[in-house]
Amino acid sequence: MRRLVVGITGSTGAVLGIRLLQELREQPEVESHLVISRWARSTIEWETGMAVRDVSALADATYSPDDLSGPLASGSFRTDGMLIVPCSVKTVAGIAAGYAEGLVQRAADVTLKEQRRLVVVPREAPLNAIHLENLLKLARLGVMVIPPMLSFYQRPESIDDLVNVFVARLLRHFGLESRHDYEWTGFASARRPSPEE
């Protein structure tokens, strides 16, 4: 069984974290561990209309954002990595500075110190020089920085299509397959995916 930690912070884009959790539920070999920050709780309800308890139920285990006594706060709890989706620039700054305030940042700090894969999905626009410097610092530490950039070569027909392909791209960085994955093979062989895909 593989363990993945998912952090959802308060920046806009809660649907990305929720869709990631839904995709992980379809992976029988993955055990998901979730931390929802305090502000993410408000953002989830505002943007999606979902109750936080329903989002929490998508994970195999959920932890309080203030619980620094739990397993995610220790490197002895083995995981295969962490994704923070979406990741506020405040969280990015905390991780870059080694300031592990709250469980999301502490779990990210543990992921870094144990040299496990860490993926952050920063949701901010425009980015100022401080944001960029913090993201560069993380990238130099080996963190995968994957902003939620929209792709159109798969000819999306809805926001769901855009979200699904982006989340599939995240999963690919952990060697996980998704039925929504789309691989560009060039104009000559490109085809429009069928709705069943």
N, C-alpha and C positions, 0 to 999 in steps of 0.2 A: 504494500500500500504506500503510495506517495502522498506526502503532506504538503499542501500549499497554503500559505497565509495570504489572506486578502484584506487590505485596508481600504475603507471608503472614507474620504474626508469631505469637508463641507463645501468645496467648490462645485460649481455647476457641472452637470454631466453624470448625475447619480445613476441614470439608466445604464451607463457603461459598466459600472460595478455590479449592478443587479443582473445584467445580461451575462456577465462573466460568471457569476455564481450559478446562474441557470445552466450555463454550458458545463461548468464543473460537475454539476449534479448528474450530467449524462456521461461522465467519465467514471466507470466503476472502480478504476484503480486509484482514484484520487480522493483524498480526505481533505476537506476544506475547513480552514480555521479563520474566522471572521472577526474583525474589529471595526466598528462603526464609530467614528468620532462624534462628539456632542453636536457640532454644527451639521454634520452629515445627516443626523436624524431629522433635523428640520428641512434640509434640502431634499431628502428622499420624499418626505410627505408632500412638500410643495410642488416638486417637479413631476412626481410620478403618481401621486394619490395613493401609493401603497403605504400600509402600516409598517413601521420598523420591525415589529414582531414577525411579519410575513417575510420580510427580507432576511431577517436573522434565521428564520426556519429553512432557508435555502442552503445554509452551511451545516456542516457536520458538527461544528462547535463554534460558539459565539462568546466573546469576552467583553467585559466592560472596558470602555476606553481609558478608565483610570486605574485599572487593575494591574499593577506592576508586580504582583506576587504570583501571577499565573504562569503557565508553561511558556508562553510566547516571549516572556521577558528573560528567558535563559537560553544560552547556547547549547545546554545539555539536552534541550528538547529538539530533536532532529526534524528538520523540514527540508524540502527540496527548493525552497525559495519563497519569495514574497512579491505580490503585485499590489501597488497602491493606485486604485482606480475609482474616481479621479483623485489626483493629488494636488492639494492646494499649494500655492507658493510659500505659505507659512510652514507647511510640513516639509517642503523641499529645503527651506532655510534651516529648519531644525535638524534635519538629517545631515545637511552639509556642515553644520557647526558642531555636530556631535552632541546636540542638546536634546536628550531623549525625554521630552516632556510628554507624558501620556503613553499609552501602549502602542499606538501606531508608530510613533517615532522610535520608541524603545525596540519594538520588533524589527524595524528597519535597521537600527543600529546593530542588533544581534545578527541580522542577516549579513551585514557588511563585515562584521568582525569574524564571523565564521566562514567568510568567503563563499557565500551562497548567492544564487542569482537574485538580483533585486531589479524590479521593473517599476518605474514611476510614469504615470500618465498625467503630466502637468496640464491644468486647465486654467489658463490665464491669457488674456489678450488685451492690449499689446503687452509684450514682455519688456520690462525695463532692464537696465544694465545689471542691477543687483540680481534679478531673477536669472538672467543669462549666466552671470558669474557663478551662482549657486548650482545651476544645472550643469555647467562645464566642470565644476569641481566634482560633482557626482559622476559624470561621464568618465572623468579621469580615474575614478575609483572603480570603474567597471560596471557602474549602474547603467541599465538600459533605459534611456530617456525616450519615451514614445508618445509624443503629443497626439491627441486624437484628430489627426489630419484626415480629411475626407478624401476618398478615392472614388473615381468615376469610371475607370476603365471596365469595371464589371457591369456598367449600365444600371445603377440602382434605380428602383422605382418607388422607394419609400425611405423614410428615416430608419425604419427597422432594417432595411437592406444595408444601409451605411453602418449602423451599429453592429450588425451581425458580422460583417466582413472585418471591421476593426477588431472586434473581440477575438475572432478567429486568428487574426494576426498575432495578438497577444499570446494565445494558447500555443501557437507554433514555436514561440521562443522557449517553451517548456517541453517541446517534443510531443504536444498533444494535438490530436486531430479534431476537426470540427466539420460538420456537414455544410457549414456556411463558408468554408475556406474557398478562396479563389486565387488561382495561380495564373499570372499573366504569361503567355507564351509567345507574344508577338502579334502584330496586326494580321499576318498571313494566316495564322491558325486560330485567331480569336473567334469565339462564338459567344452568343448570349446564353447565360445559364438558364436552365428551365426553372419554373417555380418550385418544382419538387426538390431542387438542389438548394 
